[in-house]
Amino acid sequence: MLCKKGLVACRDTAWEFFCYIMGILKAFLSSPSRNHLVISDGCIVGFDYIDVGLEISAFIEDKISDRRLSMRVQDHLNVLLRSHICKSEEFGEYLALTNIGILFEPLLKIDLDGFLDWWSQNMILILDVGKGHVQDNYLFLTQGCSRDYSVSLEGINYIELL
């Protein structure tokens, strides 16, 4: 039995569901495009995720009053993400992120448009957005549609597994 929920399906067994998701990902990733961004509402089994919120908050804990905080965070984030690029036999290189809300923090001045574009080139960028959603080519971090916590997906090839 198949009950569609967006592009994700609920199957009789977890294994069938896993195979179904892997099939969707293979089809999407086989398309020749500049970017490969996967947006999901949870961690996808079989991929290793980095908890960005935990890592960045631990890094800034003693640097919160530093006037160069945003620059230091961006440097640390780049080093952190480069060190967590994984390789899958089926999909090649990927970077899987969870707890990404801190990236939307205005104080950190992270260029999210550039971030998504850069990290989804030449590898797969997988985002666990939790309760976030996509609407009109915008990724919203929250259930509402606040532009303060959104990023444009215009020009980026992406798939939603929500």
Short mmCIF file of the C-alpha atoms (twelve columns), coordinates in Angstrom:
data_MODEL
# 
_entry.id   MODEL 
# 
loop_
_atom_site.group_PDB 
_atom_site.id 
_atom_site.type_symbol 
_atom_site.label_atom_id 
_atom_site.label_alt_id 
_atom_site.label_comp_id 
_atom_site.label_asym_id 
_atom_site.label_seq_id 
_atom_site.Cartn_x 
_atom_site.Cartn_y 
_atom_site.Cartn_z 
_atom_site.pdbx_PDB_model_num 
ATOM 1   C CA . MET A 1   0.000  0.000  0.000   1 
ATOM 2   C CA . LEU A 2   1.324  3.446  -0.965  1 
ATOM 3   C CA . CYS A 3   0.105  6.676  0.673   1 
ATOM 4   C CA . LYS A 4   1.749  9.685  -0.961  1 
ATOM 5   C CA . LYS A 5   2.894  12.608 1.176   1 
ATOM 6   C CA . GLY A 6   4.684  14.973 -1.170  1 
ATOM 7   C CA . LEU A 7   7.436  12.932 -2.776  1 
ATOM 8   C CA . VAL A 8   7.779  10.637 0.222   1 
ATOM 9   C CA . ALA A 9   5.691  7.516  0.485   1 
ATOM 10  C CA . CYS A 10  4.635  5.451  3.472   1 
ATOM 11  C CA . ARG A 11  5.182  1.780  2.664   1 
ATOM 12  C CA . ASP A 12  4.325  -1.453 4.450   1 
ATOM 13  C CA . THR A 13  7.880  -2.021 5.605   1 
ATOM 14  C CA . ALA A 14  10.800 0.190  6.503   1 
ATOM 15  C CA . TRP A 15  12.985 -1.596 3.931   1 
ATOM 16  C CA . GLU A 16  10.554 -0.870 1.084   1 
ATOM 17  C CA . PHE A 17  10.386 2.745  2.205   1 
ATOM 18  C CA . PHE A 18  14.192 2.988  2.285   1 
ATOM 19  C CA . CYS A 19  14.450 1.489  -1.213  1 
ATOM 20  C CA . TYR A 20  11.772 3.862  -2.461  1 
ATOM 21  C CA . ILE A 21  13.627 6.924  -1.099  1 
ATOM 22  C CA . MET A 22  16.934 5.689  -2.539  1 
ATOM 23  C CA . GLY A 23  15.229 5.273  -5.929  1 
ATOM 24  C CA . ILE A 24  13.935 8.852  -5.807  1 
ATOM 25  C CA . LEU A 25  17.392 10.126 -4.859  1 
ATOM 26  C CA . LYS A 26  19.117 8.151  -7.631  1 
ATOM 27  C CA . ALA A 27  16.729 9.533  -10.233 1 
ATOM 28  C CA . PHE A 28  17.178 13.090 -8.983  1 
ATOM 29  C CA . LEU A 29  20.956 12.867 -8.718  1 
ATOM 30  C CA . SER A 30  21.361 11.366 -12.175 1 
ATOM 31  C CA . SER A 31  20.113 14.623 -13.695 1 
ATOM 32  C CA . PRO A 32  22.902 16.798 -15.074 1 
ATOM 33  C CA . SER A 33  22.639 20.014 -13.114 1 
ATOM 34  C CA . ARG A 34  24.875 22.468 -11.330 1 
ATOM 35  C CA . ASN A 35  23.366 21.899 -7.900  1 
ATOM 36  C CA . HIS A 36  22.046 18.869 -6.042  1 
ATOM 37  C CA . LEU A 37  20.152 19.923 -2.931  1 
ATOM 38  C CA . VAL A 38  18.005 17.441 -0.997  1 
ATOM 39  C CA . ILE A 39  15.573 18.908 1.545   1 
ATOM 40  C CA . SER A 40  13.985 16.525 4.042   1 
ATOM 41  C CA . ASP A 41  11.985 16.775 7.247   1 
ATOM 42  C CA . GLY A 42  14.201 14.287 9.061   1 
ATOM 43  C CA . CYS A 43  17.485 12.473 8.740   1 
ATOM 44  C CA . ILE A 44  17.565 10.016 5.854   1 
ATOM 45  C CA . VAL A 45  18.767 6.575  6.896   1 
ATOM 46  C CA . GLY A 46  22.142 5.677  5.453   1 
ATOM 47  C CA . PHE A 47  23.628 9.172  5.535   1 
ATOM 48  C CA . ASP A 48  25.907 10.589 8.247   1 
ATOM 49  C CA . TYR A 49  24.721 13.987 9.491   1 
ATOM 50  C CA . ILE A 50  26.515 16.782 11.284  1 
ATOM 51  C CA . ASP A 51  24.557 18.754 13.887  1 
ATOM 52  C CA . VAL A 52  25.394 22.285 12.750  1 
ATOM 53  C CA . GLY A 53  23.554 23.991 15.613  1 
ATOM 54  C CA . LEU A 54  25.415 22.013 18.246  1 
ATOM 55  C CA . GLU A 55  28.810 22.519 16.611  1 
ATOM 56  C CA . ILE A 56  28.449 26.254 15.970  1 
ATOM 57  C CA . SER A 57  26.876 27.056 19.342  1 
ATOM 58  C CA . ALA A 58  29.725 25.224 21.101  1 
ATOM 59  C CA . PHE A 59  32.216 27.206 19.022  1 
ATOM 60  C CA . ILE A 60  30.696 30.633 19.788  1 
ATOM 61  C CA . GLU A 61  30.000 29.997 23.471  1 
ATOM 62  C CA . ASP A 62  33.070 31.911 24.635  1 
ATOM 63  C CA . LYS A 63  33.237 34.264 21.625  1 
ATOM 64  C CA . ILE A 64  29.794 35.861 21.784  1 
ATOM 65  C CA . SER A 65  31.141 39.372 22.488  1 
ATOM 66  C CA . ASP A 66  33.860 39.160 19.811  1 
ATOM 67  C CA . ARG A 67  33.255 41.937 17.281  1 
ATOM 68  C CA . ARG A 68  34.542 39.628 14.534  1 
ATOM 69  C CA . LEU A 69  32.159 36.835 15.530  1 
ATOM 70  C CA . SER A 70  30.512 36.482 12.129  1 
ATOM 71  C CA . MET A 71  33.847 36.184 10.337  1 
ATOM 72  C CA . ARG A 72  35.142 33.644 12.861  1 
ATOM 73  C CA . VAL A 73  31.957 31.576 12.599  1 
ATOM 74  C CA . GLN A 74  32.077 31.544 8.808   1 
ATOM 75  C CA . ASP A 75  35.714 30.406 8.861   1 
ATOM 76  C CA . HIS A 76  34.944 27.723 11.443  1 
ATOM 77  C CA . LEU A 77  31.861 26.610 9.518   1 
ATOM 78  C CA . ASN A 78  33.870 26.140 6.315   1 
ATOM 79  C CA . VAL A 79  36.526 24.072 8.107   1 
ATOM 80  C CA . LEU A 80  33.863 22.069 9.927   1 
ATOM 81  C CA . LEU A 81  31.874 21.276 6.790   1 
ATOM 82  C CA . ARG A 82  34.930 20.388 4.718   1 
ATOM 83  C CA . SER A 83  35.962 17.912 7.394   1 
ATOM 84  C CA . HIS A 84  32.528 16.262 7.338   1 
ATOM 85  C CA . ILE A 85  32.176 15.609 3.610   1 
ATOM 86  C CA . CYS A 86  31.298 11.936 3.246   1 
ATOM 87  C CA . LYS A 87  31.461 9.553  0.323   1 
ATOM 88  C CA . SER A 88  28.816 7.049  -0.644  1 
ATOM 89  C CA . GLU A 89  29.401 4.267  -3.157  1 
ATOM 90  C CA . GLU A 90  25.998 4.925  -4.693  1 
ATOM 91  C CA . PHE A 91  25.822 8.715  -4.569  1 
ATOM 92  C CA . GLY A 92  29.386 10.017 -4.435  1 
ATOM 93  C CA . GLU A 93  30.358 12.893 -2.155  1 
ATOM 94  C CA . TYR A 94  27.726 14.402 0.083   1 
ATOM 95  C CA . LEU A 95  27.314 16.698 3.039   1 
ATOM 96  C CA . ALA A 96  24.326 16.065 5.323   1 
ATOM 97  C CA . LEU A 97  23.299 18.746 7.840   1 
ATOM 98  C CA . THR A 98  20.776 18.718 10.664  1 
ATOM 99  C CA . ASN A 99  19.721 21.364 13.204  1 
ATOM 100 C CA . ILE A 100 20.464 24.133 10.713  1 
ATOM 101 C CA . GLY A 101 18.518 26.936 12.417  1 
ATOM 102 C CA . ILE A 102 21.664 28.674 13.633  1 
ATOM 103 C CA . LEU A 103 22.614 29.366 10.012  1 
ATOM 104 C CA . PHE A 104 19.609 31.727 9.837   1 
ATOM 105 C CA . GLU A 105 20.793 33.757 12.840  1 
ATOM 106 C CA . PRO A 106 21.140 37.388 11.629  1 
ATOM 107 C CA . LEU A 107 24.020 38.087 14.047  1 
ATOM 108 C CA . LEU A 108 26.179 35.524 12.208  1 
ATOM 109 C CA . LYS A 109 25.639 37.214 8.807   1 
ATOM 110 C CA . ILE A 110 25.798 33.964 6.848   1 
ATOM 111 C CA . ASP A 111 24.980 34.398 3.155   1 
ATOM 112 C CA . LEU A 112 22.511 31.523 2.930   1 
ATOM 113 C CA . ASP A 113 21.882 31.935 -0.804  1 
ATOM 114 C CA . GLY A 114 25.607 31.623 -1.485  1 
ATOM 115 C CA . PHE A 115 25.965 28.882 1.127   1 
ATOM 116 C CA . LEU A 116 23.349 26.644 -0.526  1 
ATOM 117 C CA . ASP A 117 24.674 27.327 -4.003  1 
ATOM 118 C CA . TRP A 118 28.323 26.662 -3.065  1 
ATOM 119 C CA . TRP A 119 27.837 23.520 -0.969  1 
ATOM 120 C CA . SER A 120 25.381 21.876 -3.395  1 
ATOM 121 C CA . GLN A 121 27.809 22.121 -6.323  1 
ATOM 122 C CA . ASN A 122 29.974 19.114 -7.137  1 
ATOM 123 C CA . MET A 123 28.423 17.144 -4.279  1 
ATOM 124 C CA . ILE A 124 25.056 16.471 -2.728  1 
ATOM 125 C CA . LEU A 125 23.912 18.792 0.040   1 
ATOM 126 C CA . ILE A 126 21.278 17.175 2.258   1 
ATOM 127 C CA . LEU A 127 19.366 19.388 4.692   1 
ATOM 128 C CA . ASP A 128 17.189 18.087 7.503   1 
ATOM 129 C CA . VAL A 129 14.887 21.093 7.942   1 
ATOM 130 C CA . GLY A 130 12.725 19.546 10.669  1 
ATOM 131 C CA . LYS A 131 9.449  21.468 10.696  1 
ATOM 132 C CA . GLY A 132 10.550 23.731 7.864   1 
ATOM 133 C CA . HIS A 133 8.969  23.738 4.439   1 
ATOM 134 C CA . VAL A 134 9.385  24.938 0.865   1 
ATOM 135 C CA . GLN A 135 6.927  27.347 -0.690  1 
ATOM 136 C CA . ASP A 136 7.256  29.373 -3.909  1 
ATOM 137 C CA . ASN A 137 10.975 28.522 -4.262  1 
ATOM 138 C CA . TYR A 138 11.735 29.629 -0.695  1 
ATOM 139 C CA . LEU A 139 12.931 27.395 2.098   1 
ATOM 140 C CA . PHE A 140 11.301 28.451 5.373   1 
ATOM 141 C CA . LEU A 141 12.860 27.261 8.603   1 
ATOM 142 C CA . THR A 142 9.579  27.435 10.505  1 
ATOM 143 C CA . GLN A 143 5.952  26.466 9.896   1 
ATOM 144 C CA . GLY A 144 5.082  30.095 9.164   1 
ATOM 145 C CA . CYS A 145 6.282  32.055 6.176   1 
ATOM 146 C CA . SER A 146 8.525  34.608 7.872   1 
ATOM 147 C CA . ARG A 147 11.072 35.965 5.381   1 
ATOM 148 C CA . ASP A 148 13.445 36.493 8.339   1 
ATOM 149 C CA . TYR A 149 13.926 32.750 8.515   1 
ATOM 150 C CA . SER A 150 13.877 31.861 4.847   1 
ATOM 151 C CA . VAL A 151 16.247 31.512 1.922   1 
ATOM 152 C CA . SER A 152 15.586 31.654 -1.796  1 
ATOM 153 C CA . LEU A 153 16.048 28.459 -3.776  1 
ATOM 154 C CA . GLU A 154 15.786 30.273 -7.103  1 
ATOM 155 C CA . GLY A 155 18.274 28.819 -9.574  1 
ATOM 156 C CA . ILE A 156 19.110 25.809 -7.378  1 
ATOM 157 C CA . ASN A 157 18.132 22.297 -8.441  1 
ATOM 158 C CA . TYR A 158 16.485 20.712 -5.392  1 
ATOM 159 C CA . ILE A 159 14.177 17.924 -4.340  1 
ATOM 160 C CA . GLU A 160 11.849 17.902 -1.368  1 
ATOM 161 C CA . LEU A 161 11.415 14.789 0.747   1 
ATOM 162 C CA . LEU A 162 8.946  16.340 3.169   1 
# 
